């Protein structure tokens, strides 16, 4: 992944908002991003030059529950292993620092479940159903 660098921190708010939009995730405001990013338990991003091209975060209470969010790769960098690199860094940190009894959740859009299954995530249906409230 020549010319790319994995940084062990969430991206800045402007890059976050820009990458979410480019990757087809729901739009977020810069103000909301600044607030939300400050609550990150662990985050990573990949830069190419001065541009953020991939990212992912873990949010949670630090002991009981964690959620993987914001896994995104810029369209022109998809299919090159950056999603795997981001997820690997997130899961490695969870395995090192989260209690073994913690639950780690995520919502998989489209066929993204294929990536997450590589890291041990399993579908919960029909035992449980993911639900979402959009404000």
N, C-alpha and C positions, 0 to 999 in steps of 0.2 A: 504494500500500500504506500508506494513511494510518494513523498510529498505530503502525506497525511500524518496528523499527530492526534493521538487520543489524549484528551485532557480530563483529569479526574476532578471535575467540578461541572455544575450545570452551566449552560451558556448564559450570556448576558440577555437581558429582556428583549432587546431589539432583534437579536439573532434568533431567539426562541420564537418570537411572533412570526418572523419571516419564514423560518424553516417549517413551522406548523402549517402555514398557508401553502408553501411550495409542495409539501408532502401530502396535501389533501386532508389534513386534520381540521377539526373545527377551529374557527377563528377565535383568537383571544386578544384582549386589549393589552397595550404595553403596561398600563397601570395594574391590571390584574396579574400580569406576568411578574412584575416586580414583587408583588405581595406573595404570590405563589412560589416563586423560585426561592425566596428566602426561607421557606418551610421545607426545603428538600432535605431528606435524610442522607441521600447519596445521589450524585448525578455525574454524568459524563457527557462529553461532546467530542466530535472529531472535526478538526479544522483542516482545510486545504487552502494554503495561502492565508488570507485574512477572512475566509468565509467558513461558517459553520455548515457542515454537510451531513452530519448525523448527530443524534442525541438520544438520551434516555435518562429517566430519573426514577428513584424510589422515594415514595413518601410513606409516612406512617408514624406510629407512636413510639417506635424504638424498641418495643418489647413484645407486644402481642400481635399486632397486625401491620402489614406492609402492603403497598400496592405499587406495581410497576406501571409507570405512566410515561407518556410523551416519547415513546420509541418512534423515531422518525428518521428517514434518510431522504436527502434531496433526490428528486427523480433522476438527475444525471449521474448519480452515484449509486443507484440501486443495482442490486445483482452483483456487487463487488465484495460482499462480505462485511460491510460496515454494520449492518443490523446485527449480525452474529458477534462482531467485536463489541458493540455496545451492550448487548445482552450478556455476553460473557463477563464483562467487567461488573455489571450490576449483580449478577448471580454470584460471582466470586465474592463480592463484598458482603452480600447477604449471608452466604455460607460461613464467612469468617467472623462476622460481628453480630448477626441476629441470633437470638436464642433458638435452640433447636425445636422448641415448641411453638414458635411463631408461625402464623399463616401468611403466605405471600399470594396475593391475588393480582389479576389483571383482566382487562377486557380485550379480547382479540377481534380486531376488525377484519372482515373478509377472510382471506387465506393466511393471514399473519399467524394463525394458530400453528402452522407448520414450523415456523421459526421457534415459537415458544415451547413446543413439544420437545425440541432438541435439548432443551434445558430442564426437562423434567416436569413442566406444567402439564396438567391433565384437565380435560373438560369435566365440568361438575354436573352437567345435566344427565339424567333427569333428577338426581338427588337434590340439586339446588339450581336455581335459575338466576342469572345475573340480571339486575334491574338498574335503571338509570332515571334520574330526575334531572331534566335540563331546566335551568332557571331562565 
